[in-house]
Amino acid sequence: MFALAVWGHIDKGKFAGAVNYYTKEICWFEGHAFGFDHNTDWPGDSEANLRNWFRTHLNYKEIEHIGLTSDRSHRHNFKLIYKLQ
């Protein structure tokens, strides 16, 4: 599953349910630009905020921070592993 820069456009609770339901092995996750919240309650996509949200809402087994995008704005990228080998 791929989850790309969608925070400002979706219900985060429903999103978590969909990711947990449909992800069988790996979810590649890309956050929004730092501090860009589209007037929502989301405080920004810092690495710490994303890790905390993952920890409380997603059922992954392991997490890997891949790094930051290098295009028009910096966004954190993660590999969320649901099924350990």
C-alpha positions as CSV (number, residue, x, y, z in Angstrom):
1,M,0.0,0.0,0.0
2,F,1.1,3.6,-0.7
3,A,0.0,6.5,1.5
4,L,1.2,9.7,-0.1
5,A,0.9,13.2,1.4
6,V,-2.8,13.0,2.2
7,W,-3.1,14.4,5.7
8,G,-4.9,17.7,4.8
9,H,-7.5,15.9,2.7
10,I,-8.8,12.9,4.7
11,D,-10.2,11.8,8.0
12,K,-7.2,10.4,9.9
13,G,-9.2,7.8,11.8
14,K,-10.8,6.3,8.6
15,F,-7.4,6.4,7.0
16,A,-5.8,4.4,9.8
17,G,-8.6,1.8,9.6
18,A,-8.0,1.5,5.8
19,V,-4.3,1.2,6.2
20,N,-4.6,-1.4,8.9
21,Y,-7.2,-3.4,7.0
22,Y,-5.6,-3.4,3.6
23,T,-1.9,-3.6,4.4
24,K,-0.7,-7.2,4.5
25,E,3.0,-6.6,4.3
26,I,4.4,-3.1,3.8
27,C,2.9,0.5,3.7
28,W,5.1,3.1,2.1
29,F,4.1,6.4,3.8
30,E,4.9,10.0,2.7
31,G,3.9,12.9,5.0
32,H,3.1,16.5,4.1
33,A,5.5,19.3,4.2
34,F,6.5,20.4,7.7
35,G,3.9,22.5,9.5
36,F,1.5,22.4,6.5
37,D,-1.8,21.6,8.1
38,H,-4.6,22.8,5.7
39,N,-6.4,24.4,8.7
40,T,-6.8,21.0,10.5
41,D,-5.9,19.9,14.0
42,W,-2.7,18.3,12.7
43,P,0.3,20.1,14.2
44,G,2.6,19.3,11.3
45,D,4.5,16.3,9.8
46,S,7.6,16.3,11.9
47,E,9.3,12.9,12.2
48,A,8.3,12.8,15.9
49,N,4.6,13.7,15.2
50,L,4.4,11.0,12.5
51,R,6.0,8.3,14.7
52,N,3.7,9.1,17.5
53,W,0.6,8.9,15.2
54,F,1.8,5.6,13.8
55,R,2.4,4.2,17.3
56,T,-1.1,5.1,18.4
57,H,-3.1,4.3,15.3
58,L,-1.4,1.7,13.1
59,N,-0.7,-2.0,13.7
60,Y,2.7,-2.2,12.1
61,K,5.5,-4.5,13.5
62,E,8.5,-2.4,12.5
63,I,9.1,1.1,11.2
64,E,11.9,2.5,9.0
65,H,12.5,6.2,8.4
66,I,13.7,6.3,4.8
67,G,14.5,10.0,4.7
68,L,13.2,13.3,3.3
69,T,12.0,14.0,-0.2
70,S,14.2,16.4,-2.2
71,D,11.7,17.9,-4.6
72,R,9.6,21.0,-4.1
73,S,9.1,20.6,-0.3
74,H,10.6,18.3,2.3
75,R,8.4,15.4,3.4
76,H,9.2,12.5,5.6
77,N,9.1,9.0,4.1
78,F,8.6,5.8,6.0
79,K,8.4,2.1,5.4
80,L,5.9,0.5,7.8
81,I,6.3,-3.3,7.9
82,Y,3.2,-5.2,8.9
83,K,4.5,-8.7,8.4
84,L,7.9,-9.7,9.8
85,Q,9.8,-12.3,7.8
